[in-house]
């Protein structure tokens, strides 16, 4: 007899957590593992801004420890308004902004606000957690398998056939897990598709909304621009719901301050849902974030330093993988564009191990890398891609710069074992 709900019983566990358990066991056994699986920062290497830390401590010392408003304190919402207006050239009113404890509850609230049972949600794979949010809201998943040659970003041509009857198009740029981004014309054409679809259904049925996750938008490599739907097509303001915050841009994943921007009707219902859940950001952290967002000098200095650290790791791995490829090893890597992720292919299917076994599955590749190169990376199966993929996410947020040469040496030594 099943003792829990069908929804709970059939919820798929995190493949990243499953892999993490195996990694932790090896570490307990004394093995050195290059754990590049988690989309997080090692705070000893990537610490939060010192000024933000001072503001947080001061807020606690000032006893800012009671309940904040369910949608965020006034000072933070005003700071977000000014920040987004200056750096993204979009204006939002107070009732179009909501603050919560990071991006996850906001994404959950968007799904719960927009979606009725069996509504269609369109999203690309690989992408982060959309499959799980669809399960939690009993939505119909419409997954678009993207291509390596497009940086695994969905194209207008891939999206167009699936928008009829969909109520949500979930997009992310820079994309988790790939670290790639939308180009201007690409996103503009997608916006035109959404606007055309909404024109057809206006006043007849529920609009098609776009969930635009831009939590990594401040972390981009040199020469890469960030684009958003509203700047490209102002009419998209009625249909776009942003997910944003400080978790990634300030290396502050544990500080838990995120925000959503969107139509007042949608934001108001999200506030009601999360008000019952109690998913607000801690008040002291809200007070501190409001102060930090208005300290433009401290913000820009920190971002410059953080991006430099990330780029050093990007460049070291990117150049190292290309060197391995030039030597004839079956690997390749996509040029980094943003976030803290690199996308790499380990084309090892059919290769023969020293013990005579043949690599036949994604799990075989993952185990080979972990056991022979001490390299832990996440296959795209964890992000919705079908089994059999040989593409992987590499996260640099916990990688020490000095470890890169040895990591690449061990990887090459492991690849030499294969026939």
N, C-alpha and C positions, 0 to 999 in steps of 0.2 A: 504494500500500500504506500502511495506517495504521500509524504507528510508535509510537503510545501507546495506552493502554487506552481502551475505549469510554467509560468514566466520565470520563476526562480530556478526550477528544475532544469530548464533548457537553456539557461544563460551560459554562454561559452566563457570559460575562464581565460585569463590573459596568457597568451603564449610567451610574452616577455617575462612574466612572473615565473612561469614554468621553467624557462631557460635560466632565469636568475637563481632558482633553487639549485639547479645543477652546478652553476658557477660557484655559488656560495659553498657548496660541499667541497669542491676542488680547492677553494681558497682555504677552507678549514683544514684540509689535508696538507697544506703547506705549499701548494702550487702557485706560481705567479701567473695570473690570468690578466690579459688586457681586456677589461670588461667595457666594451664600447656599445652596450645594449641600451642603456637607460637614457631617456631624453631629459637629462638633468645635468646639473653642474656639481662638480666637487667644490664645496665652498672653501676649501683650503687652497684651491688653485684659482677659482673664479668666485671671489667673495662679492657680496652686495656692495653698493656704494657706501663708503664710510660716512658720508653726509646723511644718507638715508638711515643708516644704523643709528646715528646720533639723534635724528628726529624721532625714531621709534622709541628709543630709550627715554628721551625727554617726554614723549607722550605718556608712557607708562608712569614716569615719575610725577606727571601732572594728573594722574588718576583718570586717564581716558579709558576706563575699563567697563563702562556700562553698555547696554544695548545701543547699537547705532540704528538709524532708520533702516527699514527693510530694503530700501533701494539705494542706500549710501548717504553719507553725510553731505550737507550742503556744500561745504568747502571743497570736498573732493570732486563733486560733480561740476562745480564751477571751474576747478583746475583742469579737469578733463575737457570741458568745453573749450577753454582757451588753448590747451595743448593741441587738440585735434584741429581746431580752426587755423592755428598757425602753421602746423606741419603737414596737414593733409588738405587744408583749404575747404573743410566741410563744417557747416554750422548746425548745431543741435540745441534744442531747448531742454530745460530741466526735465520735462516729462518724457523726453526721448533718450534718457540716459539711465542706466541701472548699474549699480556696483554689486559685486558678489565675491565670494571666497575663491577667486581664480576663475579660469575659463570653463572648467568642467561643469559646474552647476549652471552656468549660463547656457551652454550648449544643450544640456538636459532640459532646461526651462524653455528654450526655443522649440525643441522637439515637442514637448508637452503642450505648448501653446498653439502650435500650428497644426499638429497632426491628430487626426481621428483614426481609429482602427481601420486598417487596410488602405489608408492613403498612401500614395506613391512618393517615395523620396529618391531623388537621383543624386548619385555621387560617384566620383572616380575611385578606382582602386589601382594602386595602393592609396589608402588614406587612413587617417587615425580615427578608430572607434565608431565610425558611422554605422557599421553593421550592428554594434551593440546597442546604440541608441535606437536604431530601428526595432530591434528586438524588444526593448523596454517600452516602446510606444506602439508595438504591434503594427508597424508600418510595412508596406510592401517595398522591398529593396529593389532598386534599379541600379545595378552596378555597371559602370563603364570601365572596361579594361583598357588602360592607357598603354602607350608605347614608349620604349626607351628612346627612340629617335626624337620624341617630343619632350624629353625630360620627364616623362610620366605625368605631364600636365594634360588635362583633357582639352581637346580641340572643339571649336564650334561645330564642326562636322560630326564629331562623335556624340555631342550632347543633343543636337537638334532633333533626332528621331524620338527622343524619350521624354520631351517636355509636356506633351499632350496629357492632360489629367494629373500631372504631378503637382504637388503642393509645395515641395521644398527641393531646392537645388543646393547641395552642400559643397562649398568650395573653400580652399585654403591656399594662401600664398604669403610668404614662402611655405612650401608644402611639407608637412610632416607625413611621410618619412623621407622625402627625397632631397629636400633643401633646394628645390628648383622653384621657379616663379612664373607667374603669368607675364606675357609680353603685352604691350599696350593694345595692339590691334586684336590680339587673341581675346583678351577680356572684353574689349569693346564689342566685338561680334557676339560674344556670349550674352552680353547685356541686351543687345538688339533682339536676340532670340527671346529673351525673357519679356521684354517690353511688347514684342509682337504677340506673344502668347497671352499676356495679360489684357491686351487690347481686345482679343477675341472673346475673352471670358468675363469682361467687365460687367458687373451688375448681374451676372448669371450664376457664377459659382466662385468659390474661394480662390483668391489670387495665388499665383506662383511666387513664392518668396525665395530669396537667396540668403542662405547663411554664409557669411563671409568671415572666415576665421583668419585674422591677420595678427595673431599673437606674436609672430616672429618678424613683423614688418620692419622694425628698426635694426635688425641684424641682417645686413646684406653686404655682399662683397663689393669691391670697388667697381663702379660702372653699371651696377644693376639698380634699376629704378623700381619703386613699388607703385602699383596702380590699384585703385579701388573703384568699384562700380559707380559711385555717385559722382566722383570727379570726372569720369569719362562720360557718363550719361546722367545728368542731374535728375531726370525723371525716375531713376532707379531708387531715389530716396524713399518712395512709397513701399518699396518691395525688398529692401536690403536690411539685414540685421547683422551688425558686426559683433565679433567676439575679439576682445583685445585685453591688454593688461600689462603688468610689470613682470610677470613670472619669468619670461625668457629674456626680454630686453634689458632687465636689470639683474639678471642671474638670481632672481628672487623667487624661485619656485616654491619655497616653504613659507614665504611671507603672505601669500594667498590674497592678492588684490587684483581683481579683474573687473572689466566693465563691458557692457553691451550697449550699442547705439542702434536705434531703429525707430520705426513708426510708433507713435505714442500709444496706440491701441494695443500693439503687440507687447511693448515694454511694460505697460500697465498690468497686463495679464501675467507676464513673467514675474513681475513683482509679487503678485498675489500668490503664485505657485511657490516661489522660493521663500516668501514670508511664512508659509506653513512649514516648509522644510527647515528653515533657520539657517540658510546657507550664506549669510552675510560675511563680509570680511571683518576681522577684528577691528574695533574702533580705533585703537592706538595706531595700527598700521594704516588705516584710512587717513587719520590726521597727518601722519608722517608722509604718506604718498602725496597728499595734497600740497604739502610744503615743498616736496622734492620736485614735483612737476613744474612748479613755478620758479625753481632755481635753475634757470636754463644753463648757466655756466657749469654747474656741477653735473647736470645731465649730459651735456655734450662732452665734457672731459671723460666721464665714465664710459660713455658709449664708444668713444675713440679708443680707449684702452681695452675694453672688452672685445671690440671687433678686431683689434690688432692681435690679441691672444688667439681668437678663433681662427683668423686668417693664417697665422703661423702653423696651426695644426692642419687646416685645410690644405695649405700648400705642401706641407711635408708629406701628407698621405697621397695627395693627388700626384705629385711628382714621383713618389715612390711606386705607386701602382703603375704609372705609365712606364717607368723604367722596367718593372717586371714584365709588362706587356711587350715592350721592345725586345726583351730577352726571350720571348716566345712562350711565356707562361699564360695560361688561359684565364686571364683576368682583364677587366677593364673598369673604368671609373668615369662618372659624369662630372664635368666641371662644376665646382660648387658655386652657388648663387646666393645662398642665404641660410638662415636658421643656424643650427649646430650640426647639420647632417650632411653626409656624403652618401652617394648611391654607387654601389660597386657590384660588379658581376663576378661570380666565381663559377666559370663554365666547366664544371667538374663532372657532369653526368657522363657515365660510361668509363671514367678513369678507374684504373685498377690499383687497389691499396697493396702495400707490401705483403699483407697476409693473404692476398689473392682475391679478396672480396671486391665487388664492383660497386662504385657509387651510383645509386639508382634513384635516390629521392632527395628532396630538400633537406630532410632530417639527416641524411647521410652526409651532406655537405657541411651542415652546421656542426655535427659531431666531429667530422674530420678536422675542421678549423679549430675547434675547441681543444681536441685531444692532441693534435700534432703541432699546431702553431700557437696554442694558448691564447687564441683570438676568439672572443665572444662577440658576435654581431647578430642582428635580428633579421631573419628572412622576411620577405614581403608577404609571406603567408600570414604573418601576424597583423597585416594591414589589409586583409581582404583578398589578396591574390590567391589563385588556386594552387594546390599542391603541385610541385614540379618546378616552381620558379627557382632560378639560381641568382636572383637579384636580392641584395641585402642593404639594410640601413646601417651606416656607421655613425655613431654619435661621438662627438669630440669633447663633450662637456666634462668628462671625467679623465681625459687623456692628458698626461704630463708631456710637455714638449720633449723632454730628454728621453722619453721612452720610444719615440717614433723610430729612430734608426734600428733599435733592437727588435721592435715589433716587425718591421719590414724584413729584417734578416731572418727571423724565425718563420715568417710566412714563406719566404723563398725556400728555406730549408724544408718546410713541410711540402711545398709544391714539387720539390725535387723527388719526393718519395713516390709520386704517382707515375703510372705508365699509361 
